[in-house]
Amino acid sequence: MVDPLIEKAKNGSEHAFRMLIEMHKQYVFKCIFGVLRNQKDAEDASQEVWMKIYTSLPQYEHQGFKTWMTRIAVNHAIDCKRRKARQTEELVDDLPVKESQDVVERRLLRKEQKQLVLSHLEEVPESYREVIEGFYIKEKSYQELANEQHVQVKTIETKLYRARLWMRKHWKEEDFI
């Protein structure tokens, strides 16, 4: 079904686009904040995302506006985070090297992946959410998770296996690259 407000915005109505912003600005901010975890950076990125949405609107093909908008917001936030990481690396390059660049890169990628998983965690069925958060985000061992949940380690292994299957089936790979 074609949303008339989106159609008006696509056809150049600034008023319709302002209404879209009002309707979705909190959601877009939350998506961006979920990746950046910094109020000021998320506010700045939100402004940039709305500009991207405005310029990309003619290419929108009515296949889930919220999903389309989310993809733009999250991808932009990831780009911002990478840009900031590169700037930090440049500053670190000027300092004496204590860690190899590979270690720093792996740490940054792991942190970035954690943020992506966190931003998508609400989509995961509740039965898997706790084990995913414990293992991937809090980096707990199978044994620690089993002790916390008062279950056998094999139960945790099974839950993680099923959670991974669910994630592969429901999450698009390009969202996590």
Phi and psi restraints in degrees (value plus and minus 20) as a CYANA .aco file:
   2 VAL   PHI    -105.6   -65.6
   2 VAL   PSI     105.3   145.3
   3 ASP   PHI    -101.1   -61.1
   3 ASP   PSI     101.5   141.5
   4 PRO   PHI     -82.1   -42.1
   4 PRO   PSI     -52.1   -12.1
   5 LEU   PHI     -85.5   -45.5
   5 LEU   PSI     -62.8   -22.8
   6 ILE   PHI     -85.9   -45.9
   6 ILE   PSI     -61.3   -21.3
   7 GLU   PHI     -80.0   -40.0
   7 GLU   PSI     -64.4   -24.4
   8 LYS   PHI     -82.0   -42.0
   8 LYS   PSI     -63.1   -23.1
   9 ALA   PHI     -83.7   -43.7
   9 ALA   PSI     -60.9   -20.9
  10 LYS   PHI     -80.7   -40.7
  10 LYS   PSI     -54.3   -14.3
  11 ASN   PHI    -105.5   -65.5
  11 ASN   PSI     -11.2    28.8
  12 GLY   PHI      81.9   121.9
  12 GLY   PSI     -14.5    25.5
  13 SER   PHI     -94.8   -54.8
  13 SER   PSI      91.4   131.4
  14 GLU   PHI     -86.3   -46.3
  14 GLU   PSI     -55.5   -15.5
  15 HIS   PHI     -82.7   -42.7
  15 HIS   PSI     -64.4   -24.4
  16 ALA   PHI     -83.2   -43.2
  16 ALA   PSI     -60.6   -20.6
  17 PHE   PHI     -86.5   -46.5
  17 PHE   PSI     -60.7   -20.7
  18 ARG   PHI     -80.2   -40.2
  18 ARG   PSI     -58.2   -18.2
  19 MET   PHI     -85.4   -45.4
  19 MET   PSI     -59.1   -19.1
  20 LEU   PHI     -81.6   -41.6
  20 LEU   PSI     -62.2   -22.2
  21 ILE   PHI     -80.3   -40.3
  21 ILE   PSI     -68.6   -28.6
  22 GLU   PHI     -78.9   -38.9
  22 GLU   PSI     -60.0   -20.0
  23 MET   PHI     -89.2   -49.2
  23 MET   PSI     -53.4   -13.4
  24 HIS   PHI    -138.6   -98.6
  24 HIS   PSI     -18.4    21.6
  25 LYS   PHI     -83.6   -43.6
  25 LYS   PSI     -58.5   -18.5
  26 GLN   PHI     -85.3   -45.3
  26 GLN   PSI     -63.3   -23.3
  27 TYR   PHI     -81.9   -41.9
  27 TYR   PSI     -67.1   -27.1
  28 VAL   PHI     -82.0   -42.0
  28 VAL   PSI     -62.7   -22.7
  29 PHE   PHI     -80.0   -40.0
  29 PHE   PSI     -64.3   -24.3
  30 LYS   PHI     -82.7   -42.7
  30 LYS   PSI     -59.9   -19.9
  31 CYS   PHI     -80.3   -40.3
  31 CYS   PSI     -65.5   -25.5
  32 ILE   PHI     -89.6   -49.6
  32 ILE   PSI     -64.7   -24.7
  33 PHE   PHI     -81.7   -41.7
  33 PHE   PSI     -54.4   -14.4
  34 GLY   PHI     -79.6   -39.6
  34 GLY   PSI     -48.4    -8.4
  35 VAL   PHI    -112.0   -72.0
  35 VAL   PSI     -65.6   -25.6
  36 LEU   PHI    -103.7   -63.7
  36 LEU   PSI     -52.1   -12.1
  37 ARG   PHI      36.2    76.2
  37 ARG   PSI      14.7    54.7
  38 ASN   PHI    -167.1  -127.1
  38 ASN   PSI     101.8   141.8
  39 GLN   PHI     -76.0   -36.0
  39 GLN   PSI     -73.4   -33.4
  40 LYS   PHI     -84.0   -44.0
  40 LYS   PSI     -65.8   -25.8
  41 ASP   PHI     -81.9   -41.9
  41 ASP   PSI     -59.9   -19.9
  42 ALA   PHI     -86.8   -46.8
  42 ALA   PSI     -58.4   -18.4
  43 GLU   PHI     -83.9   -43.9
  43 GLU   PSI     -66.3   -26.3
  44 ASP   PHI     -81.5   -41.5
  44 ASP   PSI     -65.6   -25.6
  45 ALA   PHI     -84.5   -44.5
  45 ALA   PSI     -54.4   -14.4
  46 SER   PHI     -80.1   -40.1
  46 SER   PSI     -63.5   -23.5
  47 GLN   PHI     -79.9   -39.9
  47 GLN   PSI     -64.8   -24.8
  48 GLU   PHI     -85.3   -45.3
  48 GLU   PSI     -58.5   -18.5
  49 VAL   PHI     -83.8   -43.8
  49 VAL   PSI     -61.9   -21.9
  50 TRP   PHI     -84.3   -44.3
  50 TRP   PSI     -53.2   -13.2
  51 MET   PHI     -86.2   -46.2
  51 MET   PSI     -62.0   -22.0
  52 LYS   PHI     -84.4   -44.4
  52 LYS   PSI     -62.3   -22.3
  53 ILE   PHI     -81.0   -41.0
  53 ILE   PSI     -64.2   -24.2
  54 TYR   PHI     -80.3   -40.3
  54 TYR   PSI     -66.7   -26.7
  55 THR   PHI     -94.0   -54.0
  55 THR   PSI     -43.7    -3.7
  56 SER   PHI    -111.7   -71.7
  56 SER   PSI     -30.5     9.5
  57 LEU   PHI     -73.3   -33.3
  57 LEU   PSI     -59.4   -19.4
  58 PRO   PHI     -80.5   -40.5
  58 PRO   PSI     -44.8    -4.8
  59 GLN   PHI    -107.4   -67.4
  59 GLN   PSI     -29.4    10.6
  60 TYR   PHI     -84.1   -44.1
  60 TYR   PSI     112.6   152.6
  61 GLU   PHI    -135.5   -95.5
  61 GLU   PSI       8.8    48.8
  62 HIS   PHI      38.6    78.6
  62 HIS   PSI      25.8    65.8
  63 GLN   PHI    -141.6  -101.6
  63 GLN   PSI      33.1    73.1
  64 GLY   PHI      72.6   112.6
  64 GLY   PSI      68.2   108.2
  65 PHE   PHI     -81.2   -41.2
  65 PHE   PSI     -63.9   -23.9
  66 LYS   PHI     -83.5   -43.5
  66 LYS   PSI     -61.3   -21.3
  67 THR   PHI     -84.1   -44.1
  67 THR   PSI     -65.1   -25.1
  68 TRP   PHI     -80.9   -40.9
  68 TRP   PSI     -66.0   -26.0
  69 MET   PHI     -84.6   -44.6
  69 MET   PSI     -61.5   -21.5
  70 THR   PHI     -81.9   -41.9
  70 THR   PSI     -63.0   -23.0
  71 ARG   PHI     -80.4   -40.4
  71 ARG   PSI     -63.7   -23.7
  72 ILE   PHI     -81.9   -41.9
  72 ILE   PSI     -66.2   -26.2
  73 ALA   PHI     -84.1   -44.1
  73 ALA   PSI     -69.1   -29.1
  74 VAL   PHI     -87.0   -47.0
  74 VAL   PSI     -63.2   -23.2
  75 ASN   PHI     -82.0   -42.0
  75 ASN   PSI     -60.5   -20.5
  76 HIS   PHI     -85.9   -45.9
  76 HIS   PSI     -61.4   -21.4
  77 ALA   PHI     -82.3   -42.3
  77 ALA   PSI     -60.9   -20.9
  78 ILE   PHI     -83.0   -43.0
  78 ILE   PSI     -62.9   -22.9
  79 ASP   PHI     -79.9   -39.9
  79 ASP   PSI     -63.3   -23.3
  80 CYS   PHI     -81.3   -41.3
  80 CYS   PSI     -63.3   -23.3
  81 LYS   PHI     -83.9   -43.9
  81 LYS   PSI     -62.2   -22.2
  82 ARG   PHI     -84.4   -44.4
  82 ARG   PSI     -62.1   -22.1
  83 ARG   PHI     -80.2   -40.2
  83 ARG   PSI     -65.1   -25.1
  84 LYS   PHI     -84.8   -44.8
  84 LYS   PSI     -59.1   -19.1
  85 ALA   PHI     -84.0   -44.0
  85 ALA   PSI     -60.1   -20.1
  86 ARG   PHI     -83.7   -43.7
  86 ARG   PSI     -61.0   -21.0
  87 GLN   PHI     -82.8   -42.8
  87 GLN   PSI     -61.4   -21.4
  88 THR   PHI     -84.0   -44.0
  88 THR   PSI     -61.3   -21.3
  89 GLU   PHI     -81.5   -41.5
  89 GLU   PSI     -60.2   -20.2
  90 GLU   PHI     -81.7   -41.7
  90 GLU   PSI     -60.8   -20.8
  91 LEU   PHI     -86.2   -46.2
  91 LEU   PSI     -59.8   -19.8
  92 VAL   PHI     -87.8   -47.8
  92 VAL   PSI     -54.2   -14.2
  93 ASP   PHI     -80.7   -40.7
  93 ASP   PSI     -48.1    -8.1
  94 ASP   PHI     -97.4   -57.4
  94 ASP   PSI     -36.5     3.5
  95 LEU   PHI    -111.7   -71.7
  95 LEU   PSI     141.6   181.6
  96 PRO   PHI     -80.3   -40.3
  96 PRO   PSI     118.0   158.0
  97 VAL   PHI    -100.7   -60.7
  97 VAL   PSI     102.2   142.2
  98 LYS   PHI    -127.4   -87.4
  98 LYS   PSI     -49.3    -9.3
  99 GLU   PHI    -140.3  -100.3
  99 GLU   PSI     129.4   169.4
 100 SER   PHI     -89.4   -49.4
 100 SER   PSI     135.0   175.0
 101 GLN   PHI     -83.4   -43.4
 101 GLN   PSI     -54.1   -14.1
 102 ASP   PHI     -81.2   -41.2
 102 ASP   PSI     -60.8   -20.8
 103 VAL   PHI     -84.8   -44.8
 103 VAL   PSI     -63.9   -23.9
 104 VAL   PHI     -83.9   -43.9
 104 VAL   PSI     -64.6   -24.6
 105 GLU   PHI     -81.0   -41.0
 105 GLU   PSI     -65.8   -25.8
 106 ARG   PHI     -81.2   -41.2
 106 ARG   PSI     -61.3   -21.3
 107 ARG   PHI     -83.7   -43.7
 107 ARG   PSI     -63.7   -23.7
 108 LEU   PHI     -85.1   -45.1
 108 LEU   PSI     -62.1   -22.1
 109 LEU   PHI     -84.2   -44.2
 109 LEU   PSI     -62.0   -22.0
 110 ARG   PHI     -81.8   -41.8
 110 ARG   PSI     -63.0   -23.0
 111 LYS   PHI     -84.0   -44.0
 111 LYS   PSI     -61.8   -21.8
 112 GLU   PHI     -83.5   -43.5
 112 GLU   PSI     -62.3   -22.3
 113 GLN   PHI     -84.1   -44.1
 113 GLN   PSI     -59.6   -19.6
 114 LYS   PHI     -79.6   -39.6
 114 LYS   PSI     -63.2   -23.2
 115 GLN   PHI     -83.5   -43.5
 115 GLN   PSI     -60.3   -20.3
 116 LEU   PHI     -84.7   -44.7
 116 LEU   PSI     -64.9   -24.9
 117 VAL   PHI     -81.7   -41.7
 117 VAL   PSI     -64.3   -24.3
 118 LEU   PHI     -79.1   -39.1
 118 LEU   PSI     -62.0   -22.0
 119 SER   PHI     -88.4   -48.4
 119 SER   PSI     -40.9    -0.9
 120 HIS   PHI    -126.0   -86.0
 120 HIS   PSI     -19.9    20.1
 121 LEU   PHI     -82.1   -42.1
 121 LEU   PSI     -51.8   -11.8
 122 GLU   PHI     -85.8   -45.8
 122 GLU   PSI     -39.3     0.7
 123 GLU   PHI     -97.3   -57.3
 123 GLU   PSI     -42.6    -2.6
 124 VAL   PHI     -93.8   -53.8
 124 VAL   PSI     119.7   159.7
 125 PRO   PHI     -75.9   -35.9
 125 PRO   PSI     123.1   163.1
 126 GLU   PHI     -76.5   -36.5
 126 GLU   PSI     -53.3   -13.3
 127 SER   PHI     -84.9   -44.9
 127 SER   PSI     -42.4    -2.4
 128 TYR   PHI    -121.7   -81.7
 128 TYR   PSI     -42.5    -2.5
 129 ARG   PHI     -75.1   -35.1
 129 ARG   PSI     -67.7   -27.7
 130 GLU   PHI     -83.0   -43.0
 130 GLU   PSI     -62.2   -22.2
 131 VAL   PHI     -92.2   -52.2
 131 VAL   PSI     -55.5   -15.5
 132 ILE   PHI     -85.9   -45.9
 132 ILE   PSI     -67.4   -27.4
 133 GLU   PHI     -82.4   -42.4
 133 GLU   PSI     -63.6   -23.6
 134 GLY   PHI     -83.9   -43.9
 134 GLY   PSI     -64.1   -24.1
 135 PHE   PHI     -99.7   -59.7
 135 PHE   PSI     -69.6   -29.6
 136 TYR   PHI    -105.6   -65.6
 136 TYR   PSI     -56.7   -16.7
 137 ILE   PHI    -110.9   -70.9
 137 ILE   PSI     -70.8   -30.8
 138 LYS   PHI    -108.5   -68.5
 138 LYS   PSI     -25.4    14.6
 139 GLU   PHI      34.1    74.1
 139 GLU   PSI      25.5    65.5
 140 LYS   PHI    -107.9   -67.9
 140 LYS   PSI     133.1   173.1
 141 SER   PHI     -98.6   -58.6
 141 SER   PSI     146.6   186.6
 142 TYR   PHI     -78.4   -38.4
 142 TYR   PSI     -61.3   -21.3
 143 GLN   PHI     -84.1   -44.1
 143 GLN   PSI     -63.5   -23.5
 144 GLU   PHI     -81.3   -41.3
 144 GLU   PSI     -63.8   -23.8
 145 LEU   PHI     -83.9   -43.9
 145 LEU   PSI     -62.0   -22.0
 146 ALA   PHI     -82.5   -42.5
 146 ALA   PSI     -63.2   -23.2
 147 ASN   PHI     -82.4   -42.4
 147 ASN   PSI     -64.3   -24.3
 148 GLU   PHI     -83.4   -43.4
 148 GLU   PSI     -58.6   -18.6
 149 GLN   PHI    -113.1   -73.1
 149 GLN   PSI     -20.1    19.9
 150 HIS   PHI      36.6    76.6
 150 HIS   PSI      27.4    67.4
 151 VAL   PHI    -154.4  -114.4
 151 VAL   PSI     153.3   193.3
 152 GLN   PHI     -96.4   -56.4
 152 GLN   PSI     135.0   175.0
 153 VAL   PHI     -78.7   -38.7
 153 VAL   PSI     -57.7   -17.7
 154 LYS   PHI     -78.7   -38.7
 154 LYS   PSI     -55.0   -15.0
 155 THR   PHI     -84.8   -44.8
 155 THR   PSI     -61.8   -21.8
 156 ILE   PHI     -84.2   -44.2
 156 ILE   PSI     -63.2   -23.2
 157 GLU   PHI     -79.3   -39.3
 157 GLU   PSI     -63.0   -23.0
 158 THR   PHI     -85.3   -45.3
 158 THR   PSI     -64.6   -24.6
 159 LYS   PHI     -80.9   -40.9
 159 LYS   PSI     -64.2   -24.2
 160 LEU   PHI     -85.1   -45.1
 160 LEU   PSI     -60.1   -20.1
 161 TYR   PHI     -80.2   -40.2
 161 TYR   PSI     -67.6   -27.6
 162 ARG   PHI     -87.8   -47.8
 162 ARG   PSI     -56.4   -16.4
 163 ALA   PHI     -84.1   -44.1
 163 ALA   PSI     -62.1   -22.1
 164 ARG   PHI     -83.3   -43.3
 164 ARG   PSI     -60.9   -20.9
 165 LEU   PHI     -80.7   -40.7
 165 LEU   PSI     -63.6   -23.6
 166 TRP   PHI     -81.8   -41.8
 166 TRP   PSI     -65.2   -25.2
 167 MET   PHI     -83.2   -43.2
 167 MET   PSI     -63.8   -23.8
 168 ARG   PHI     -79.9   -39.9
 168 ARG   PSI     -57.9   -17.9
 169 LYS   PHI     -94.7   -54.7
 169 LYS   PSI     -57.1   -17.1
 170 HIS   PHI    -123.5   -83.5
 170 HIS   PSI     -39.5     0.5
 171 TRP   PHI    -124.1   -84.1
 171 TRP   PSI     115.7   155.7
 172 LYS   PHI    -100.4   -60.4
 172 LYS   PSI     116.3   156.3
 173 GLU   PHI     -80.2   -40.2
 173 GLU   PSI     -57.7   -17.7
 174 GLU   PHI     -85.3   -45.3
 174 GLU   PSI     -39.4     0.6
 175 ASP   PHI     -91.4   -51.4
 175 ASP   PSI     -38.2     1.8
 176 PHE   PHI    -137.8   -97.8
 176 PHE   PSI      -3.8    36.2
